[in-house]
Amino acid sequence: MNGVVVAEVVRRSVTSIGYGAFVALLAIVSLGVSRFNQPGAAWPALVTLLAFIIGCSSIGPEFSSGTLQLILTKPVNRSVYLLSRVAGAVCAVWIATLVAFSMEIIGRALWSGGGGLELVLAALIHSMADTILICALLAFFGSFTRAYFNIAIYFLLMIGLSVSQAVLGVVRASRGWIGEWLRTHDGIDRMIVTVSQNLFPDAPRLLDWKWLLMVLSNAAIALVLACFIFRNREVPYGAD
């Protein structure tokens, strides 16, 4: 890990006007709904959105802009550079996550006597782990695509898996031989569900260490693949 790269990614993220406005909105929402909503139910979705915004630019744009050629002339290993970019993006999102967590804790201390702390803490840990997975997947998709194609692949894959499950359900209910075959062979359904649960897992309400292990292990696999592709990808002069 390269501390200079990590610090620069964090600095660029947190000093932008958009980041400051987003964090301010996140703080207001977290403080406001802490009086009415279930603990840890409002701000994790906004944190996920921020992870998409920051994570999608971790590596892909530098292939298209041609700036990677200059960066790689420095004594920085490609894999170290990639991991440092991802770590910087994760840290920037974590800062916003801690702000949201703190504001909800303050709100609940003011209005409900600090109840629901266990659920809010679980939401914090799950959001942090989910941020790692999102940034890792976006880095993996960005390691072999051009600028911002990674976010398109992410959402197309997520939507495609959901649509596939729905289509299979409709076909399975039909009277044809395909429906009969699907009713007796559920391997395709289980495969799609497994892939969907591993890539796009829904965080449980209570702290779940098995869920955390699954998320972090999948993120690690995505980062290893991203490093392998990134190390072997040709970087021509100028935009590719």
C-alpha positions as CSV (number, residue, x, y, z in Angstrom):
1,M,0.0,0.0,0.0
2,N,1.3,3.4,-0.9
3,G,0.4,6.1,1.7
4,V,0.9,9.0,-0.7
5,V,-1.6,7.6,-3.2
6,V,-4.1,6.8,-0.5
7,A,-3.8,10.2,1.0
8,E,-4.1,11.9,-2.4
9,V,-7.3,10.0,-3.2
10,V,-8.8,10.9,0.1
11,R,-7.8,14.5,-0.2
12,R,-9.3,14.8,-3.7
13,S,-12.5,13.3,-2.5
14,V,-13.1,15.1,0.7
15,T,-12.1,18.5,-0.5
16,S,-14.6,18.5,-3.4
17,I,-17.7,20.6,-3.1
18,G,-19.9,17.7,-4.1
19,Y,-18.5,15.5,-1.3
20,G,-19.0,18.2,1.3
21,A,-22.6,18.8,0.2
22,F,-23.3,15.1,0.2
23,V,-21.9,14.6,3.7
24,A,-23.9,17.6,4.9
25,L,-27.1,16.0,3.5
26,L,-26.1,12.7,5.0
27,A,-25.7,14.3,8.4
28,I,-29.0,16.1,8.2
29,V,-30.8,12.9,7.1
30,S,-29.2,10.8,9.8
31,L,-30.0,13.3,12.6
32,G,-33.5,13.9,11.4
33,V,-34.7,10.4,10.9
34,S,-33.1,9.1,14.1
35,R,-36.3,10.4,15.9
36,F,-38.7,8.5,13.7
37,N,-37.1,5.7,11.7
38,Q,-35.8,2.3,12.7
39,P,-32.1,2.4,13.9
40,G,-29.6,2.4,11.0
41,A,-32.3,2.2,8.3
42,A,-31.9,5.6,6.5
43,W,-28.3,6.5,5.9
44,P,-26.7,3.2,4.7
45,A,-28.5,3.6,1.3
46,L,-26.9,7.0,0.9
47,V,-23.5,5.6,1.9
48,T,-23.9,3.0,-0.8
49,L,-24.6,5.7,-3.4
50,L,-21.5,7.6,-2.3
51,A,-19.5,4.4,-2.7
52,F,-20.7,4.1,-6.3
53,I,-19.8,7.8,-7.0
54,I,-16.3,7.6,-5.5
55,G,-15.5,4.0,-6.3
56,C,-16.3,4.1,-10.0
57,S,-13.4,6.5,-10.6
58,S,-10.8,4.5,-8.7
59,I,-8.9,3.3,-11.9
60,G,-10.9,3.3,-15.1
61,P,-10.7,7.0,-16.1
62,E,-6.9,6.9,-16.1
63,F,-6.8,4.4,-18.9
64,S,-9.0,6.6,-21.1
65,S,-7.3,9.9,-20.2
66,G,-3.8,8.6,-20.7
67,T,-2.6,9.8,-17.3
68,L,-1.6,6.3,-16.3
69,Q,1.4,6.4,-18.5
70,L,2.9,9.3,-16.4
71,I,2.0,7.6,-13.1
72,L,3.6,4.3,-14.0
73,T,6.9,6.0,-14.7
74,K,7.2,6.5,-11.0
75,P,8.6,3.8,-8.8
76,V,5.1,2.5,-7.8
77,N,4.1,-1.1,-8.5
78,R,0.9,-1.4,-10.5
79,S,-0.8,-3.7,-8.0
80,V,0.2,-1.4,-5.1
81,Y,-1.1,1.6,-7.0
82,L,-4.4,-0.1,-7.7
83,L,-4.9,-1.2,-4.1
84,S,-3.9,2.2,-2.8
85,R,-6.5,3.9,-5.1
86,V,-9.2,1.5,-3.8
87,A,-8.1,2.0,-0.2
88,G,-8.3,5.8,-0.7
89,A,-11.8,5.6,-2.1
90,V,-12.9,3.3,0.8
91,C,-11.5,5.7,3.4
92,A,-13.3,8.6,1.8
93,V,-16.6,6.8,2.0
94,W,-15.8,5.6,5.5
95,I,-15.4,9.2,6.7
96,A,-18.9,10.0,5.5
97,T,-20.2,6.8,7.1
98,L,-18.7,7.7,10.5
99,V,-20.4,11.1,10.2
100,A,-23.8,9.5,9.5
101,F,-23.3,7.1,12.4
102,S,-22.3,9.8,14.8
103,M,-25.2,12.0,13.9
104,E,-27.7,9.2,14.4
105,I,-26.1,8.3,17.7
106,I,-26.4,12.0,18.8
107,G,-30.0,12.2,17.5
108,R,-31.0,9.0,19.4
109,A,-29.3,10.3,22.6
110,L,-31.3,13.5,22.3
111,W,-34.7,12.1,21.4
112,S,-34.9,8.4,22.5
113,G,-32.4,8.0,25.3
114,G,-29.8,6.2,23.1
115,G,-32.0,3.2,22.2
116,G,-31.1,1.0,19.2
117,L,-27.4,1.4,19.6
118,E,-26.7,-2.2,18.7
119,L,-28.6,-1.9,15.4
120,V,-26.9,1.4,14.5
121,L,-23.5,-0.2,15.2
122,A,-24.4,-3.2,13.1
123,A,-25.4,-0.8,10.2
124,L,-22.0,1.0,10.6
125,I,-20.0,-2.2,10.3
126,H,-22.1,-3.7,7.5
127,S,-21.9,-0.4,5.5
128,M,-18.1,-0.3,5.9
129,A,-17.8,-3.9,4.7
130,D,-20.3,-3.3,1.8
131,T,-18.2,-0.2,0.8
132,I,-15.1,-2.4,0.4
133,L,-17.0,-4.9,-1.8
134,I,-18.5,-2.2,-4.0
135,C,-15.1,-0.4,-4.5
136,A,-13.4,-3.8,-5.1
137,L,-15.9,-4.8,-7.8
138,L,-15.7,-1.4,-9.5
139,A,-11.9,-1.7,-9.5
140,F,-12.2,-5.2,-11.0
141,F,-14.6,-4.0,-13.7
142,G,-12.5,-0.9,-14.3
143,S,-9.3,-2.9,-14.7
144,F,-10.4,-4.1,-18.1
145,T,-12.7,-1.3,-19.3
146,R,-12.5,2.3,-20.1
147,A,-13.7,5.3,-18.0
148,Y,-16.9,4.7,-16.0
149,F,-17.8,1.5,-17.9
150,N,-17.3,-0.3,-14.6
151,I,-20.4,1.3,-13.0
152,A,-22.4,0.4,-16.1
153,I,-21.3,-3.2,-15.9
154,Y,-22.1,-3.3,-12.2
155,F,-25.7,-2.2,-12.6
156,L,-26.3,-4.2,-15.8
157,L,-25.1,-7.3,-14.0
158,M,-27.2,-6.5,-10.9
159,I,-30.3,-5.9,-13.0
160,G,-29.6,-8.8,-15.3
161,L,-29.5,-11.2,-12.4
162,S,-32.8,-9.9,-10.9
163,V,-34.5,-10.1,-14.3
164,S,-33.1,-13.6,-14.9
165,Q,-34.6,-14.8,-11.7
166,A,-38.0,-13.3,-12.6
167,V,-37.9,-14.8,-16.1
168,L,-37.0,-18.2,-14.8
169,G,-39.9,-18.0,-12.4
170,V,-42.3,-17.3,-15.2
171,V,-41.0,-20.0,-17.4
172,R,-40.9,-22.5,-14.6
173,A,-44.7,-21.9,-14.0
174,S,-45.5,-22.6,-17.7
175,R,-46.8,-25.9,-18.9
176,G,-44.2,-26.6,-21.6
177,W,-41.3,-29.0,-21.4
178,I,-39.0,-26.1,-20.5
179,G,-41.1,-25.3,-17.4
180,E,-41.2,-29.0,-16.5
181,W,-37.4,-29.3,-16.9
182,L,-36.8,-26.2,-14.7
183,R,-39.1,-27.5,-12.0
184,T,-37.1,-30.7,-11.7
185,H,-33.7,-29.1,-12.2
186,D,-33.1,-26.1,-9.9
187,G,-29.4,-25.8,-10.5
188,I,-29.7,-22.7,-12.7
189,D,-31.8,-20.9,-10.1
190,R,-29.4,-21.8,-7.3
191,M,-26.5,-20.6,-9.3
192,I,-28.1,-17.2,-10.1
193,V,-29.2,-16.7,-6.5
194,T,-25.7,-17.6,-5.2
195,V,-24.0,-15.2,-7.6
196,S,-26.5,-12.4,-6.8
197,Q,-26.1,-13.0,-3.0
198,N,-22.3,-12.9,-3.3
199,L,-21.9,-9.9,-5.5
200,F,-24.9,-7.8,-4.3
201,P,-25.6,-9.0,-0.7
202,D,-28.3,-7.4,1.4
203,A,-27.0,-6.4,4.8
204,P,-28.8,-8.1,7.7
205,R,-30.3,-6.0,10.5
206,L,-28.2,-7.6,13.2
207,L,-24.5,-8.0,13.2
208,D,-23.7,-11.1,11.2
209,W,-20.0,-12.3,11.2
210,K,-20.7,-14.9,8.5
211,W,-22.1,-12.2,6.2
212,L,-19.1,-10.0,6.9
213,L,-16.7,-12.9,6.1
214,M,-18.5,-13.6,2.8
215,V,-18.4,-9.9,1.8
216,L,-14.8,-9.4,2.7
217,S,-13.7,-12.7,1.0
218,N,-15.5,-11.8,-2.2
219,A,-13.9,-8.3,-2.1
220,A,-10.5,-9.9,-1.7
221,I,-11.1,-12.2,-4.7
222,A,-12.2,-9.2,-6.8
223,L,-9.1,-7.2,-5.9
224,V,-6.8,-10.1,-6.7
225,L,-8.4,-10.5,-10.1
226,A,-8.2,-6.7,-10.6
227,C,-4.5,-6.7,-9.7
228,F,-3.8,-9.6,-12.1
229,I,-5.6,-7.9,-15.0
230,F,-4.2,-4.5,-14.2
231,R,-0.6,-5.8,-14.1
232,N,-0.9,-7.4,-17.5
233,R,-2.9,-4.8,-19.3
234,E,-1.1,-2.9,-22.0
235,V,-1.1,0.9,-21.6
236,P,-0.5,2.5,-25.0
237,Y,0.5,6.1,-25.3
238,G,-2.5,8.5,-25.1
239,A,-6.1,7.4,-24.6
240,D,-6.9,3.8,-25.3
